Amino acid sequence: MIQKIFTCTLTSIHQSWLWWWEGSTKCDEFSRSVLTFSIALFAILWCTWRYASSKKHKPVLPPGPGGLPLVGSLPFLGPNLHQCLAELSRSYGPIMKLRLGTKLCFIISSSSMAKEIYKENDIIFSNHDLTIAARIISYGGANLVRCPYGPTWRAMKRVFNADLLSNKNLDLCKDLREREIQRMVTELYVKAGIAVNVGELAFATSLNLLESMLWGDRHKCEAIESDFQQLVMETINLLTRPNISDFFPLVAWFDVRGIEQRMRKCISRLDRIYEDIMGRRMNLDGVEDGNAGATVGKDFLSILLRVMNDDNPKKPISCTNIKALITDIMVGGTSTMSTTVEWAMAELIHKPEIRKKVQEELDTVVGASKRVEESHISRLHYLRAVLKETLRLHPVVPLLVPRVPSQSCIVGGYEIPKGTRVMTNVWAIHRDPSVWDKPLDFYPERFLYNALADFSFFPFGSGRRKCAGLPLVEKVLPVIVATLMHFFEWRVPDGVELDFDEKFGVTLTKSNPLIAIPVPRFPSCKELYE
């Protein structure tokens, strides 16, 4: 067959150059032969190069389960997705492809692969995936978490870092945070000896604390407060639910589970609350300052309105950006802090020897019958190790926020096509036995004495798009846990078994709520906050 093709090629060339073949000298005959052979050789080499190039540039995707037509691997995954993916990765490797409905996903399950994503190719992977619910609560990607990487995102990041969460501004809000911590302690003293839901207590405290920091006391409308908190809770609940429309965009119009419709209602009501508070804030500040539209104050809303009115070209934010950022803070902050508090308290109740070390450190650094101050946290080394160990075993977002590459990229020798979804199983990386000694044990001392391997511990992500609210979490989370452990002894009610079953969602919560009884360690708390 090849010989026939070669013969035909020579014949065609011969006929196309017939005018030259009419020459009769030996020199002409030699020239004709050389030219013919050269053209034929060039054609063969060109075809060979094209064939090799097509094979070379064909995407080589990582291994992974085959799945079924249309639905992919969805029918084979259990409710705890992070655990299922960790199990599959043991068979298919640290980078694995998975088709979920019509979506092609890639799962990263090792620190070395994570390093390639978050460090070596950080810019390429600097866009977050937008689910339908996330698109709605972010006002179409107008917040910091879901905004596409680019000038708008960089402007909001400057506002977030330099204005909202700067050390100076966080210090100015200190009294607002202390007031909410005081309310929590007072409530628990009233309920001393009565079983409480620790997760609900942490959620309410976090929500009140963040709400107070957002718009302070003087503009806080008690008439809408309960409605606002209910809407935030409903929004978080909808955000954590799997939505079939995210996996099958062709049926998204039908909104099979009704998540889109309910989320739009929640955001519409939240939007009216934001408009009302922002309108009253600008009017009242204008009256107080004699300058209509001026904004003063140390709460977050005052700062955001001031930045918007400054018309700084480096920080161009709109009312929509402000509302999206507020939702960002409330939804992300409350779920992050309340979930971590509940897991930390469960581990401390379960491990009395660790709890004793924490309380001994608190008695030494803070002092008996004295309240915990934010200034104490830097000296509470063991407590901070406990919180890190909690986040290692129970990362708030076990698969982090999925990334979407802006261009095709090679990771671990495999091609990750542009526009696909990349999920990092940080839960599996935090429990990797090749990185961690006794990875399933709760052992805070590992964070006191051992140097951490690169990308072995990153519960809040890494790179440009890591959690922007981390400075606030680091300020508030240790104070809540330290206060709960300093003022109270905790025990589970008789007949109640403490378990550590997980419930997967956007955040990794306890499957069964932590119910515990607070017993005061000191006689009274009234004089501590006067």
Helices and strands as residue ranges (DSSP letters): H 2-16, H 18-21, H 26-56, G 74-76, H 81-92, E 95-100, E 103-108, H 111-115, I 116-120, E 127-128, H 132-137, H 151-158, I 159-164, H 167-172, H 174-190, E 196-197, H 198-215, H 222-239, H 244-247, G 249-254, H 259-289, H 300-310, H 319-350, H 352-365, G 374-379, H 381-393, E 403-404, E 409-411, E 414-416, E 421-424, H 426-429, H 446-449, H 470-487, E 488-491, E 502-503, E 509-510, E 515-520, G 526-529
